[in-house]
Amino acid sequence: MTHDTSTSDSLGLAGRDRVDLGLLIFPGFPMACLSSVIEPLRAANEIAGRTVFHWHILSQTGAPVAASAGLPFQADAALAEAPALDLLFLLSEPDGQFTDPNAAGHLRYLARHGTRIGAISGGIFPLARAGLADRHPVSVHWCYKTAFDTEFPQLDATDDVIVLDRQVPTASGAAAAFDLSLHLVDEVFGEALMTEVACWFQHPLIRDPGVRQKTPALNKPDTADHLPVLVAHAVELFSANLEFPLTMHEVARRVGVSPRHLERSFREATGESPAGYYRRLRLRAARQLVIYTRDSLTSIAHAVGYANPTAMSRNYATLFGSTPRQDRQDSNRFRVTRTTPTD
């Protein structure tokens, strides 16, 4: 069992003999995130021989909610009728909206009265839309990061796997939610029992705050942190300069090599040219904006370094096999009427 040793924040649960956890589910929420939160807590109760963790599945109105896989989940109660909660996590796809006009206000009311309100995966979007992420660092899944930064440029979005902020705990995805729950177990029952829970599920690495998310290396069966140092440095420059793309001569100068050396290193590490890799990054960022925002195609094209949407759409279709308009229309039945391109 490997346990990262970076310092983690406390959520103030030590010594508690009862912890009530709410899980507010939105249409299209990732089903794996729900089980990843609950299962470590269930196992901890079972191993300890006493029920400390209690969980309550909530929806905005109390009506059933369909997960991303289409399976319906019955809520235990409406948000406004929830029992007193110590923690409440929002689980959603990125376009999660408040269909109950009072829901966001009720969340703010709960936060003012002591409930710690956080988010798992795409739940960070409705959390931020409710104004509950202001002045708090939050974990945002890498595949939503461009869309999140575009909608909430003022917020402190990190690429950490989890953020155990005292008031706004967040986790980037399903496996990260499992880690977050393990930390809850650690606070309540101690490290020995937390380790036993992790072993039950063959979860060998318990990740603490400060551990960065793994991201895929484009066109490679590996993660980006395993790229050679020179190539990884260039990719960081690419990612930081999507709107105003750098020339390959400028990238080579900044990483301290010749353009020819940069070209050779990229082809050896990724199988494609640095310019091709850069274009893929920009188009993947464009796809986030197409699917998860309502920005016009012109705005999206400019945000990823294209002078006009026509040029972007041509390269986009070559890479993804569909146009931005098609992707936006087909992405999700909950978003179709609200993300129609405006140009």
NUNUDREN-178386 format. One line per 2 residues: their letters; for each residue x, y, z of N, C-alpha, C. Coordinates in steps of 0.02 Angstrom, whole numbers, plus 50000, padded with zeros to 5 digits. Layout:
REM NUNUDREN-178386
a	X:Y:Z:X:Y:Z:X:Y:Z | ...
END
This chain:
REM NUNUDREN-178386
mt	50043:49940:50000:50000:50000:50000:50044:50062:50000 | 50037:50105:49950:50075:50167:49947:50031:50225:49966
hd	50056:50267:50010:50017:50325:50033:50060:50387:50023 | 50036:50434:49981:50073:50496:49972:50077:50532:50038
ts	50133:50566:50048:50146:50596:50114:50135:50671:50117 | 50110:50701:50063:50097:50773:50066:50043:50788:50117
ts	50046:50848:50147:50000:50866:50201:49930:50875:50173 | 49881:50844:50205:49812:50852:50183:49775:50897:50232
ds	49724:50931:50208:49683:50974:50250:49632:50932:50287 | 49610:50956:50344:49558:50922:50382:49491:50951:50364
lg	49441:50908:50363:49372:50930:50352:49334:50935:50417 | 49370:50927:50473:49339:50937:50539:49293:50881:50561
la	49308:50819:50540:49264:50763:50557:49293:50719:50613 | 49353:50733:50634:49385:50690:50684:49343:50688:50748
gr	49335:50626:50774:49298:50617:50836:49223:50614:50828 | 49198:50621:50767:49126:50621:50758:49100:50549:50761
dr	49042:50540:50792:49012:50473:50793:48954:50467:50743 | 48941:50522:50707:48892:50520:50652:48911:50574:50602
vd	48912:50555:50539:48926:50602:50484:48872:50592:50432 | 48835:50645:50417:48782:50643:50367:48806:50676:50303
lg	48802:50638:50250:48828:50659:50185:48772:50661:50135 | 48764:50718:50100:48715:50724:50047:48748:50719:49979
ll	48713:50689:49932:48737:50683:49863:48683:50710:49818 | 48692:50771:49793:48642:50804:49751:48657:50786:49678
if	48613:50746:49648:48625:50721:49581:48585:50762:49529 | 48619:50778:49474:48590:50815:49418:48582:50767:49359
pg	48536:50780:49313:48529:50737:49254:48596:50729:49217 | 48611:50666:49200:48673:50652:49165:48734:50645:49209
fp	48724:50641:49275:48782:50636:49320:48819:50569:49309 | 48885:50567:49321:48922:50505:49311:48906:50455:49367
ma	48879:50399:49349:48858:50348:49397:48918:50323:49438 | 48977:50317:49406:49036:50292:49441:49055:50338:49499
cl	49043:50403:49491:49060:50449:49545:49018:50437:49607 | 48954:50420:49597:48910:50407:49653:48935:50347:49693
ss	48949:50292:49658:48972:50231:49694:49040:50242:49724 | 49083:50282:49692:49150:50294:49719:49149:50333:49784
vi	49099:50375:49793:49091:50411:49857:49064:50364:49910 | 49013:50326:49893:48976:50287:49943:49013:50224:49966
ep	49041:50186:49919:49068:50121:49936:49123:50122:49989 | 49171:50167:49987:49222:50167:50041:49190:50182:50109
lr	49138:50223:50110:49105:50240:50174:49065:50180:50199 | 49031:50145:50154:48995:50084:50174:49042:50032:50202
aa	49100:50022:50168:49148:49973:50192:49177:49993:50259 | 49189:50058:50269:49216:50081:50333:49167:50066:50390
ne	49103:50080:50379:49053:50064:50430:49054:49989:50446 | 49059:49948:50393:49056:49875:50403:49118:49850:50440
ia	49176:49874:50421:49237:49852:50455:49239:49875:50527 | 49217:49936:50539:49218:49963:50607:49164:49932:50652
gr	49113:49903:50621:49059:49873:50660:49011:49923:50689 | 49011:49984:50662:48964:50036:50684:48951:50084:50627
tv	48891:50110:50625:48872:50152:50569:48883:50225:50587 | 48937:50253:50561:48952:50323:50572:48932:50364:50511
fh	48948:50338:50452:48931:50374:50391:48860:50358:50368 | 48821:50410:50356:48754:50404:50329:48751:50446:50266
wh	48721:50420:50213:48718:50458:50150:48645:50463:50127 | 48633:50519:50092:48565:50535:50069:48570:50559:49997
il	48536:50524:49952:48536:50544:49882:48480:50594:49871 | 48497:50652:49845:48450:50707:49838:48445:50728:49765
sq	48387:50753:49746:48380:50788:49683:48348:50855:49698 | 48346:50899:49649:48321:50966:49663:48248:50965:49685
tg	48208:50920:49656:48137:50918:49672:48115:50854:49707 | 48161:50807:49714:48144:50741:49741:48125:50691:49689
ap	48122:50712:49626:48104:50667:49571:48163:50624:49552 | 48151:50565:49521:48207:50523:49498:48250:50561:49448
va	48314:50542:49445:48362:50573:49400:48398:50519:49361 | 48405:50528:49296:48441:50480:49254:48515:50496:49253
as	48556:50445:49263:48629:50453:49261:48652:50456:49189 | 48718:50466:49180:48746:50471:49112:48733:50408:49071
ag	48729:50350:49104:48717:50288:49069:48643:50277:49054 | 48600:50325:49074:48529:50320:49061:48489:50285:49115
lp	48523:50258:49167:48488:50223:49221:48458:50274:49270 | 48394:50264:49288:48362:50311:49335:48381:50297:49407
fq	48390:50349:49446:48404:50343:49518:48350:50380:49556 | 48321:50346:49604:48269:50376:49646:48303:50415:49702
ad	48284:50477:49710:48311:50519:49764:48277:50502:49829 | 48314:50508:49884:48284:50499:49950:48240:50558:49970
aa	48258:50617:49944:48220:50677:49962:48237:50733:49914 | 48196:50784:49915:48212:50846:49879:48266:50883:49919
la	48304:50925:49884:48356:50963:49918:48329:51002:49977 | 48273:51036:49968:48245:51077:50021:48220:51037:50081
ea	48210:50971:50071:48184:50928:50125:48238:50882:50154 | 48301:50895:50136:48356:50852:50160:48365:50859:50235
pa	48388:50806:50268:48403:50812:50340:48465:50856:50350 | 48481:50871:50411:48541:50910:50425:48602:50873:50398
ld	48644:50909:50361:48701:50878:50327:48766:50909:50350 | 48817:50866:50358:48884:50890:50371:48920:50908:50306
ll	48908:50867:50256:48940:50875:50191:48887:50865:50136 | 48894:50902:50082:48850:50893:50024:48892:50899:49961
fl	48889:50849:49918:48926:50849:49856:48877:50853:49797 | 48894:50895:49748:48856:50900:49687:48886:50852:49636
ls	48845:50811:49605:48867:50765:49552:48828:50782:49489 | 48864:50797:49436:48831:50822:49376:48875:50812:49315
ep	48844:50817:49256:48884:50827:49197:48897:50903:49192 | 48944:50926:49151:48963:50996:49154:48908:51046:49140
dg	48856:51027:49104:48803:51074:49089:48747:51071:49140 | 48760:51043:49199:48709:51038:49250:48678:51105:49267
qf	48613:51110:49265:48577:51172:49276:48530:51166:49336 | 48513:51223:49364:48465:51225:49418:48395:51233:49388
td	48359:51178:49384:48291:51179:49358:48241:51204:49410 | 48257:51194:49473:48217:51223:49527:48245:51293:49541
pn	48205:51345:49533:48231:51413:49541:48256:51428:49612 | 48237:51387:49660:48258:51399:49729:48319:51357:49749
aa	48342:51312:49705:48394:51264:49725:48460:51298:49740 | 48483:51342:49697:48547:51375:49708:48546:51416:49772
gh	48491:51450:49783:48485:51489:49845:48485:51445:49906 | 48454:51386:49901:48453:51341:49959:48523:51314:49973
lr	48561:51302:49921:48631:51281:49932:48670:51335:49969 | 48661:51397:49948:48696:51452:49982:48674:51457:50055
yl	48610:51445:50067:48584:51446:50136:48618:51391:50177 | 48622:51330:50149:48655:51276:50185:48728:51293:50200
ar	48762:51322:50151:48833:51340:50161:48841:51391:50217 | 48795:51440:50219:48799:51490:50272:48786:51460:50341
hg	48751:51405:50343:48733:51375:50407:48773:51312:50423 | 48832:51307:50393:48880:51257:50416:48889:51195:50375
tr	48849:51185:50323:48860:51126:50281:48918:51140:50233 | 48966:51094:50232:49021:51100:50184:48996:51074:50117
ig	48999:51116:50066:48971:51097:50001:49026:51094:49949 | 49034:51035:49919:49086:51024:49870:49058:50993:49807
ai	49102:50967:49765:49080:50940:49701:49126:50884:49678 | 49097:50840:49639:49133:50785:49608:49128:50793:49532
sg	49184:50789:49497:49186:50791:49424:49148:50852:49398 | 49101:50842:49351:49065:50898:49321:49021:50936:49370
gi	49011:50911:49430:48973:50947:49481:49004:51014:49499 | 49068:51024:49481:49100:51088:49495:49066:51144:49456
fp	49035:51129:49399:49003:51182:49359:48942:51211:49395 | 48891:51170:49415:48836:51201:49452:48857:51230:49519
la	48909:51201:49550:48934:51231:49612:48958:51302:49599 | 48997:51310:49545:49022:51377:49529:48964:51423:49507
ra	48915:51396:49471:48858:51437:49450:48817:51461:49509 | 48820:51425:49564:48785:51446:49625:48826:51495:49665
gl	48886:51511:49643:48928:51558:49678:48964:51530:49738 | 48968:51463:49743:48996:51432:49803:49070:51414:49796
ad	49099:51427:49737:49170:51412:49728:49213:51476:49732 | 49181:51533:49743:49219:51595:49746:49269:51594:49804
rh	49330:51616:49788:49384:51622:49838:49406:51554:49867 | 49392:51501:49831:49415:51435:49853:49450:51400:49795
pv	49506:51366:49807:49536:51325:49753:49492:51265:49742 | 49483:51246:49678:49440:51189:49662:49474:51144:49612
sv	49460:51079:49617:49487:51030:49570:49440:51025:49510 | 49469:51030:49450:49430:51026:49388:49461:50973:49344
hw	49421:50925:49321:49446:50872:49278:49477:50902:49216 | 49534:50873:49195:49570:50901:49138:49528:50905:49075
cy	49480:50859:49066:49442:50861:49004:49389:50915:49004 | 49377:50948:49062:49331:51004:49066:49367:51071:49077
kt	49433:51069:49085:49469:51128:49110:49461:51189:49064 | 49468:51180:49000:49462:51237:48955:49393:51268:48959
af	49341:51226:48959:49273:51251:48964:49261:51286:49031 | 49289:51258:49085:49279:51289:49151:49315:51356:49154
dt	49377:51359:49131:49414:51422:49133:49380:51476:49091 | 49348:51455:49036:49313:51503:48994:49252:51531:49029
ef	49214:51488:49062:49153:51512:49096:49168:51547:49162 | 49221:51525:49196:49236:51552:49263:49310:51575:49266
pq	49330:51624:49227:49401:51643:49227:49425:51672:49293 | 49379:51692:49336:49398:51723:49399:49412:51671:49454
ld	49396:51607:49442:49402:51557:49494:49470:51523:49492 | 49489:51495:49549:49555:51463:49557:49548:51388:49543
at	49548:51370:49479:49542:51300:49458:49611:51268:49457 | 49618:51210:49489:49682:51175:49491:49676:51109:49454
dd	49734:51080:49437:49734:51013:49407:49751:50960:49458 | 49744:50977:49523:49753:50927:49576:49697:50875:49572
vi	49713:50813:49590:49663:50760:49590:49606:50776:49638 | 49623:50798:49698:49573:50819:49747:49597:50883:49781
vl	49549:50922:49805:49564:50981:49846:49522:50975:49909 | 49554:50967:49966:49518:50960:50029:49512:51028:50064
dr	49485:51076:50027:49471:51141:50057:49420:51131:50113 | 49431:51166:50168:49389:51155:50228:49315:51166:50214
qv	49299:51214:50170:49229:51229:50156:49204:51201:50090 | 49250:51193:50041:49229:51172:49974:49274:51115:49949
pt	49264:51054:49974:49305:50997:49951:49284:50976:49881 | 49332:50962:49838:49316:50944:49769:49360:50886:49746
as	49334:50847:49699:49370:50791:49670:49359:50792:49595 | 49411:50776:49557:49410:50785:49484:49370:50731:49448
ga	49362:50671:49476:49328:50618:49440:49311:50561:49487 | 49292:50503:49459:49268:50447:49499:49322:50419:49544
aa	49382:50406:49516:49436:50379:49557:49457:50430:49610 | 49455:50494:49592:49471:50546:49640:49419:50549:49695
af	49355:50536:49678:49303:50534:49730:49316:50478:49779 | 49342:50422:49755:49360:50367:49799:49414:50390:49848
dl	49465:50425:49822:49518:50452:49866:49490:50500:49917 | 49444:50543:49896:49415:50591:49942:49378:50555:49998
sl	49340:50503:49981:49305:50465:50033:49353:50430:50079 | 49408:50405:50052:49459:50375:50096:49485:50425:50147
hl	49493:50487:50127:49515:50538:50174:49462:50551:50227 | 49399:50547:50209:49346:50553:50259:49351:50496:50309
vd	49363:50435:50284:49371:50377:50327:49431:50387:50374 | 49485:50413:50347:49545:50425:50387:49530:50473:50445
ev	49494:50527:50430:49478:50575:50482:49435:50545:50538 | 49387:50503:50519:49340:50477:50568:49367:50415:50604
fg	49396:50368:50566:49416:50303:50594:49492:50294:50601 | 49531:50336:50568:49604:50329:50573:49634:50295:50512
ea	49700:50301:50507:49734:50279:50447:49733:50203:50438 | 49735:50166:50493:49737:50093:50487:49673:50067:50454
lm	49616:50093:50475:49554:50070:50446:49547:50096:50374 | 49570:50156:50361:49569:50182:50293:49609:50136:50246
te	49667:50114:50269:49708:50070:50228:49673:50004:50216 | 49638:49979:50266:49601:49916:50257:49545:49924:50206
va	49511:49981:50208:49459:49994:50159:49489:49996:50089 | 49545:50031:50082:49577:50035:50016:49597:49966:49991
cw	49620:49923:50036:49640:49855:50016:49579:49813:49997 | 49523:49825:50029:49462:49789:50010:49448:49798:49936
fq	49458:49859:49912:49442:49875:49842:49503:49873:49797 | 49560:49848:49823:49622:49845:49784:49638:49913:49754
hp	49634:49963:49797:49649:50033:49778:49719:50048:49806 | 49772:50035:49768:49839:50032:49797:49871:50099:49813
li	49848:50153:49781:49879:50218:49793:49828:50267:49819 | 49837:50288:49881:49792:50336:49913:49820:50405:49901
rd	49788:50443:49858:49816:50507:49837:49794:50564:49882 | 49841:50605:49902:49829:50662:49946:49822:50726:49904
pg	49800:50780:49935:49800:50845:49900:49870:50861:49875 | 49873:50894:49818:49937:50912:49788:49959:50865:49733
vr	49928:50806:49729:49944:50759:49675:49907:50782:49612 | 49944:50790:49558:49914:50815:49496:49880:50759:49457
qk	49830:50778:49418:49795:50729:49377:49841:50703:49322 | 49830:50640:49304:49862:50612:49245:49822:50634:49183
tp	49857:50653:49132:49825:50671:49069:49856:50630:49013 | 49816:50613:48962:49844:50570:48909:49892:50609:48864
al	49945:50575:48843:49988:50602:48791:49954:50588:48724 | 49941:50640:48686:49903:50631:48624:49937:50581:48578
nk	49896:50536:48552:49919:50487:48502:49969:50437:48531 | 49971:50430:48598:50018:50383:48630:49981:50346:48685
pd	49996:50281:48695:49966:50243:48750:50002:50256:48816 | 50007:50319:48835:50045:50338:48895:50016:50403:48920
ta	50040:50426:48978:50017:50489:49006:50069:50543:48992 | 50045:50606:48994:50087:50662:48974:50147:50670:49019
dh	50142:50650:49083:50198:50659:49128:50256:50610:49113 | 50245:50563:49067:50299:50517:49048:50334:50538:48984
lp	50315:50595:48956:50349:50620:48897:50420:50643:48916 | 50467:50641:48869:50534:50668:48883:50530:50740:48905
vl	50577:50762:48945:50575:50828:48976:50568:50883:48923 | 50608:50879:48871:50606:50930:48818:50536:50934:48787
va	50508:50876:48771:50442:50874:48740:50389:50897:48788 | 50393:50876:48851:50345:50897:48901:50346:50973:48911
ha	50406:51003:48909:50411:51075:48915:50376:51109:48857 | 50387:51083:48797:50354:51112:48738:50278:51105:48743
ve	50254:51048:48767:50182:51038:48774:50153:51088:48825 | 50189:51103:48878:50166:51154:48925:50160:51221:48892
lf	50208:51238:48848:50204:51301:48811:50144:51300:48764 | 50132:51244:48732:50073:51238:48688:50009:51252:48728
sa	50003:51219:48785:49942:51223:48825:49930:51294:48851 | 49984:51330:48864:49978:51398:48891:49968:51450:48836
nl	49972:51429:48774:49966:51477:48718:49920:51449:48664 | 49857:51438:48683:49808:51413:48636:49779:51469:48593
ef	49765:51525:48625:49731:51580:48590:49778:51614:48540 | 49840:51621:48558:49889:51653:48514:49947:51603:48505
pl	49939:51557:48457:49988:51503:48448:50059:51529:48435 | 50108:51495:48464:50178:51511:48452:50201:51478:48388
tm	50251:51507:48356:50283:51473:48301:50329:51419:48328 | 50346:51370:48287:50390:51317:48309:50460:51343:48322
he	50480:51396:48286:50545:51426:48300:50545:51457:48370 | 50490:51488:48389:50486:51519:48455:50484:51465:48510
va	50448:51411:48498:50446:51357:48547:50515:51327:48555 | 50549:51314:48500:50617:51286:48503:50663:51332:48542
rr	50657:51398:48530:50700:51446:48565:50687:51443:48640 | 50623:51439:48659:50607:51439:48730:50629:51376:48766
vg	50630:51320:48731:50652:51258:48764:50727:51247:48755 | 50760:51291:48717:50833:51290:48712:50862:51240:48663
vs	50825:51226:48609:50851:51180:48558:50838:51210:48489 | 50865:51179:48438:50852:51201:48370:50784:51175:48348
pr	50752:51208:48299:50689:51182:48272:50694:51110:48247 | 50751:51093:48217:50760:51025:48192:50762:50975:48250
hl	50796:50994:48304:50799:50950:48363:50729:50942:48393 | 50692:50996:48396:50624:50993:48423:50581:50946:48380
er	50586:50953:48315:50548:50910:48269:50565:50837:48280 | 50630:50821:48283:50652:50752:48291:50629:50724:48358
sf	50635:50763:48411:50616:50740:48477:50542:50725:48481 | 50501:50768:48450:50429:50757:48451:50410:50694:48412
re	50440:50685:48355:50422:50626:48315:50443:50562:48351 | 50499:50563:48385:50520:50504:48422:50474:50490:48481
at	50450:50543:48514:50410:50534:48575:50336:50523:48560 | 50310:50554:48508:50238:50554:48497:50217:50526:48429
ge	50264:50519:48384:50247:50494:48318:50220:50547:48271 | 50221:50610:48292:50198:50663:48248:50240:50726:48259
sp	50231:50775:48216:50270:50837:48220:50245:50879:48278 | 50287:50925:48303:50263:50970:48356:50205:51013:48332
ag	50206:51035:48269:50150:51075:48244:50086:51035:48243 | 50090:50971:48223:50031:50928:48223:50004:50916:48293
yy	50049:50906:48341:50030:50895:48411:49995:50957:48438 | 50025:51016:48423:49997:51080:48445:49926:51089:48417
rr	49917:51073:48354:49851:51080:48323:49800:51034:48357 | 49821:50973:48374:49776:50928:48410:49755:50957:48477
lr	49802:50985:48514:49786:51015:48579:49734:51071:48570 | 49745:51113:48521:49700:51169:48510:49630:51144:48490
lr	49628:51093:48449:49563:51067:48427:49527:51029:48483 | 49565:50996:48526:49533:50963:48584:49505:51015:48632
aa	49541:51071:48640:49515:51126:48681:49452:51154:48649 | 49453:51160:48582:49393:51184:48547:49334:51138:48559
rq	49347:51072:48559:49291:51025:48569:49260:51032:48638 | 49302:51045:48689:49274:51059:48756:49226:51118:48753
lv	49247:51171:48720:49206:51231:48716:49143:51219:48675 | 49148:51180:48623:49090:51164:48582:49038:51126:48623
iy	49060:51076:48661:49014:51032:48696:48990:51061:48762 | 49034:51095:48799:49018:51115:48867:49004:51189:48877
tr	49005:51229:48824:48987:51300:48831:48937:51318:48777 | 48910:51379:48784:48865:51405:48734:48899:51460:48692
ds	48965:51463:48695:49001:51513:48656:48989:51503:48582 | 48989:51558:48544:48981:51552:48472:49042:51518:48442
lt	49033:51490:48382:49089:51457:48349:49144:51507:48331 | 49126:51568:48318:49176:51620:48305:49219:51632:48367
si	49186:51638:48425:49223:51648:48487:49268:51589:48503 | 49243:51528:48491:49282:51468:48504:49342:51466:48458
ah	49332:51481:48394:49388:51482:48347:49442:51530:48370 | 49422:51590:48389:49472:51639:48413:49507:51615:48477
av	49470:51581:48520:49499:51558:48584:49553:51506:48575 | 49551:51470:48519:49602:51418:48507:49647:51435:48448
gy	49650:51499:48431:49701:51522:48384:49683:51519:48311 | 49618:51516:48294:49597:51517:48224:49567:51585:48208
an	49582:51610:48149:49556:51676:48129:49482:51675:48116 | 49455:51617:48096:49383:51612:48082:49360:51541:48093
pt	49294:51531:48103:49268:51464:48118:49273:51415:48060 | 49276:51441:47999:49280:51396:47941:49344:51355:47943
am	49401:51388:47954:49465:51352:47958:49465:51303:48016 | 49438:51324:48073:49436:51279:48131:49392:51219:48115
sr	49334:51230:48086:49287:51176:48073:49316:51124:48025 | 49354:51148:47976:49385:51102:47928:49434:51055:47963
ny	49478:51083:48005:49526:51041:48042:49491:50998:48095 | 49440:51026:48125:49401:50991:48177:49370:50928:48147
at	49338:50935:48088:49306:50878:48056:49356:50825:48035 | 49415:50847:48014:49467:50799:47995:49489:50757:48056
lf	49496:50790:48113:49519:50756:48174:49464:50713:48205 | 49404:50740:48211:49352:50706:48250:49299:50671:48208
gs	49299:50683:48143:49250:50649:48101:49181:50680:48101 | 49174:50737:48132:49110:50773:48133:49125:50847:48140
tp	49079:50889:48120:49090:50961:48125:49073:50986:48195 | 49096:51045:48213:49076:51073:48278:49000:51078:48287
rq	48966:51097:48234:48893:51102:48238:48861:51034:48252 | 48885:50983:48219:48858:50916:48231:48872:50893:48302
dr	48933:50904:48326:48950:50884:48394:48906:50920:48444 | 48895:50984:48433:48855:51022:48481:48783:50998:48481
qd	48756:50982:48424:48687:50959:48420:48679:50889:48449 | 48730:50847:48441:48725:50777:48461:48753:50763:48530
sn	48785:50811:48562:48825:50797:48622:48783:50771:48679 | 48724:50801:48691:48685:50780:48749:48614:50805:48743
rf	48566:50763:48753:48496:50784:48745:48476:50837:48796 | 48513:50844:48851:48497:50895:48900:48524:50963:48879
rv	48569:50964:48829:48600:51027:48810:48577:51052:48741 | 48542:51011:48703:48530:51027:48634:48498:51096:48625
tr	48445:51112:48662:48410:51174:48649:48446:51235:48675 | 48496:51225:48718:48529:51283:48748:48599:51295:48722
tt	48624:51253:48676:48691:51264:48651:48692:51267:48575 | 48636:51285:48545:48635:51292:48473:48683:51348:48452
pt	48727:51336:48404:48775:51388:48384:48739:51452:48364 | 48770:51508:48382:48739:51572:48368:48765:51603:48304
d	48810:51568:48270:48832:51594:48205:48854:51537:48160
END
